[in-house]
């Protein structure tokens, strides 16, 4: 068996795992580069791509020409009902993990109807993937992309290659009247007023899978009980 044993998940194993808590040290047997080794690790809490709780007084949001963007969160899923979120997005929310610090699933939660966004007013709870061809890392990154855009059009790309195309100057000019008409004091939450800091180092490679399509975990356990890393 080459120092490996097959096992089935059962009460004994579950008891051993449940006896370990945050901050404990555990020994793992891993295979890295084809070589078996044992490593000591400090257990940490699982970091979810979609948070269970919202830090601060209010959720982050950005309004562009009546399009209301916000990070997906479990409280939002609870408010909107799971059925309205859609199975694919719900699966990402429940089983994905972030690939870098600060990664978020950003959604178009609703559209404040106005002549500048005619044709898009029925959209809701759709993940926005790109702006003008750039992958969106989080809500702050989206705000930065909008603020720094010099192109004629704002092109938001969603699932199934669906596009929302707005003439940039007209869209930004209409924003003030839209906010006034709906009684909204600001186009963005206070946390998005700070300068944007890229959470990913320029030298740090990013997984090329579609943003939000992260694996359910950062490792895979194979049938012989070894942890591949």
Steps between C-alpha positions, in 0.01 A plus 500: 500500500810724509421654839151594382173360623155523355228621731134585502364810666351378825432595861862449614647731238228760547566499876870556446438790264237661719739490797722753323409868520620834367861562598588134558801341332442197278728269303415437135641245261526658157640421157675794338701468182455124516663480844322396820563721801349590834438862593375677809226756445309742722127463448315811391137576434370444149488818293186515289482684169152618597496621863241391753508837672546858378765706676417863575171686511382438144581289193733641237321624190566689178235663279587571137222650286243329720676163500543397864804279562583331831705202622304178540456399864299246694278771657419621147420146387269468800320823414462424130404133547719227353271446199562852367878461521519207259659158546839583343553812707373330813746213446787749470385671817480184706798297377766736363805634680694818415823466304643824632429736788212733424336299221122547484208396283351831385140500383261741335234486770244724330455780247350838589297557185592803292513583131877453505465131590193409292503132410691398812247598767382143567847368583567389857736275695736444207875458549705760314824346378682769304503871425642589159677163485659516847408233755337654807676399822265665749257790538781748572680388186181557297468853640863564408447372145198726454681804642810449286322410177577729206324298231180611330294212634466313826460134404394274787528128425278247678443125484420344161691787333212741568613862468373825645636786290468860617638815343736610775444876507121466475498233770704705745301815425172322574619357830437815705138537389437127555630521856290808569188339353536192720605692810846342521764729654811350339595296195725276711554382854754682716757218482529549122610862542847387608769449232494153350787268595548193280480190724715300258872562457611574146733200524238265644338271242121474506310184419361550152166337578204731477482721810253348742562149366741419781530140620298394800824465694869572459595133511365162403495188716555182301368157593822380662475772762787714374461871451616636165640854525 
